[in-house]
Amino acid sequence: MEGVLKLVTEVRKISEIPIVLFGYFNPIFAYGTQEFAEAARRAGVDGVLVVDLPYEEAKELRIYTDVVGIDFISLIAPTTDGKRLNKIAAQASGFLYYISITGITGTAAPKIDNIKTDVKKIRKITKLPIAVGFGISKPQQAREIARFADGIVIGSAVVLLIDESKNNPDMVKIVSDYVYEIKNVLC
């Protein structure tokens, strides 16, 4: 955690790009929730997305992050019912992260029409931006989803590409070319 926060501090010296830490609660808990929130604010973190801290349990961290101005990014799954969706959206800050598939990220292709329907439903109850992630790996998928979402999240595909290229001296170029290809279809 110290290394991540140090990296954020270094990035802040040259950029104001929004930074959201995406991870699990255990490292934050081990660091100390209040200490983490204060250190993250000092480093320049804008938001946190804690995948194993659902809405019902988020208060354990939010009592510290909310007061220092760090957004708590909430997850919404395709299986989230209307009552729970309303509760999540009412307390959300920063943006909402819509999980485009059920299951493990990177193991199935998202169904664009289903995502579009769900994003429309979410937009009716919030003005927050909606980012879509999980299962997105191809430029065409990113382009189609970008037509109705405010952001696209691609993680597993990049991690897989890094792993596949780890012994290739051109790894940075390979990954950069992939990211450029995604970015290019979104412009």
C-alpha positions in Angstrom: 0.0 0.0 0.0 2.8 2.4 0.8 4.3 1.8 -2.7 0.9 2.5 -4.4 0.4 5.7 -2.4 4.0 6.8 -3.2 3.3 6.2 -6.9 0.1 8.3 -6.7 2.2 11.1 -5.0 4.7 11.0 -7.8 2.0 11.1 -10.5 0.4 14.1 -8.8 3.7 16.0 -9.4 3.1 16.0 -13.1 -0.6 15.2 -13.7 -4.1 16.0 -12.4 -5.6 13.0 -14.1 -8.3 11.4 -11.9 -6.9 8.4 -9.9 -9.1 5.7 -8.5 -7.6 2.9 -6.5 -9.2 -0.4 -7.5 -8.7 -3.4 -5.2 -9.8 -5.4 -2.1 -10.6 -4.3 1.4 -8.0 -6.5 3.2 -5.0 -4.3 2.3 -6.9 -1.2 3.4 -8.0 -2.9 6.6 -4.5 -4.0 7.4 -3.2 -0.5 6.7 -5.9 0.9 8.9 -9.1 2.4 7.4 -8.7 5.9 8.8 -5.0 6.0 8.2 -5.6 4.8 4.6 -8.2 7.5 3.9 -5.9 10.2 5.3 -2.8 8.9 3.4 -4.8 8.5 0.2 -6.1 12.0 0.4 -2.5 13.4 1.0 -1.2 11.4 -2.0 -3.9 12.7 -4.3 -6.3 9.8 -4.7 -9.7 10.8 -6.1 -11.7 7.6 -5.5 -11.6 4.1 -4.3 -13.4 1.0 -5.8 -13.3 -1.8 -3.3 -14.7 -4.9 -5.0 -15.4 -6.9 -1.9 -17.0 -4.1 0.1 -20.6 -4.0 -1.0 -23.0 -1.2 -0.4 -24.3 -2.8 2.8 -20.8 -2.9 4.4 -19.2 0.2 2.8 -19.8 2.4 5.8 -16.8 0.7 7.4 -14.5 2.6 5.0 -16.8 5.5 3.9 -16.9 7.0 7.4 -13.3 7.9 6.7 -13.1 8.4 2.9 -16.2 10.6 2.6 -15.0 13.1 5.1 -11.7 13.6 3.3 -13.3 13.9 -0.1 -12.5 10.6 -1.6 -15.3 9.2 -3.8 -16.4 5.6 -3.0 -17.2 4.1 -6.4 -20.1 1.7 -6.2 -20.6 -1.5 -8.2 -23.8 -2.4 -9.9 -24.3 -5.9 -11.3 -26.7 -7.2 -13.9 -28.4 -9.1 -11.0 -28.9 -6.0 -8.8 -32.6 -5.6 -8.2 -34.4 -2.2 -8.4 -34.7 -1.6 -4.6 -31.0 -2.2 -4.0 -30.1 -0.2 -7.2 -31.9 2.8 -5.8 -30.1 2.5 -2.5 -26.7 2.2 -4.1 -27.3 5.1 -6.5 -28.6 7.4 -3.7 -25.4 7.0 -1.7 -22.9 6.8 -4.7 -20.3 9.3 -5.5 -17.8 9.8 -8.3 -19.3 7.4 -10.8 -21.1 4.1 -10.9 -19.3 1.0 -12.2 -21.6 -1.3 -14.1 -20.4 -4.9 -14.2 -21.2 -6.0 -17.7 -21.3 -9.8 -17.1 -21.9 -12.1 -14.3 -19.0 -14.4 -13.3 -15.3 -13.8 -13.6 -14.0 -10.9 -15.7 -12.3 -11.9 -18.9 -14.2 -15.3 -19.2 -17.2 -14.2 -21.2 -18.2 -11.7 -23.8 -20.6 -9.0 -22.7 -24.1 -8.8 -24.3 -24.2 -5.3 -25.6 -28.1 -5.0 -25.8 -28.5 -6.2 -22.2 -25.8 -3.7 -21.1 -27.5 -0.8 -22.9 -30.9 -1.7 -21.4 -29.4 -1.8 -17.9 -27.4 1.5 -18.3 -30.7 3.2 -19.5 -32.4 1.9 -16.3 -29.5 3.2 -14.1 -29.5 6.7 -15.9 -33.2 7.1 -14.9 -32.2 7.2 -11.2 -28.8 9.0 -11.2 -26.9 11.8 -12.8 -23.6 10.2 -12.0 -21.4 9.0 -14.9 -21.6 5.3 -15.6 -18.6 3.3 -16.5 -18.9 -0.3 -17.9 -16.4 -3.0 -17.3 -15.8 -6.7 -17.0 -15.4 -8.8 -20.2 -14.5 -6.0 -22.5 -11.4 -6.8 -24.5 -12.0 -5.9 -28.1 -12.0 -2.5 -29.7 -15.4 -3.1 -31.3 -16.9 -3.9 -27.9 -15.5 -0.7 -26.5 -16.8 1.3 -29.4 -20.3 -0.1 -29.1 -20.5 0.4 -25.3 -19.1 3.9 -25.5 -22.1 4.9 -27.4 -24.2 4.8 -24.3 -21.7 4.6 -21.4 -19.6 7.4 -20.0 -16.5 5.2 -19.5 -15.1 1.9 -20.5 -13.0 -0.2 -18.1 -10.6 -2.8 -19.6 -8.4 -4.5 -17.1 -8.1 -8.3 -17.5 -7.3 -8.0 -21.2 -4.4 -5.7 -20.4 -3.1 -8.0 -17.6 -3.4 -11.0 -19.9 -1.5 -9.2 -22.6 1.3 -8.3 -20.2 1.5 -11.8 -18.9 1.6 -13.3 -22.5 4.3 -10.7 -23.4 6.4 -10.7 -20.2 9.4 -12.3 -21.9 9.1 -10.3 -25.1 11.5 -7.3 -25.2 8.7 -5.4 -27.1 6.1 -5.9 -24.3 5.7 -2.1 -23.7 5.1 -1.5 -27.4 2.7 -4.5 -27.6 0.6 -3.3 -24.7 0.8 0.4 -25.9 -0.4 -0.6 -29.3 -3.4 -2.5 -27.8 -4.3 0.5 -25.6 -3.9 2.8 -28.6 -6.2 0.6 -30.7 -8.9 0.8 -28.0 -8.4 4.6 -27.6 -8.5 5.1 -31.4 -12.0 3.6 -31.8 -13.3 5.8 -29.0 -12.1 9.1 -30.5 
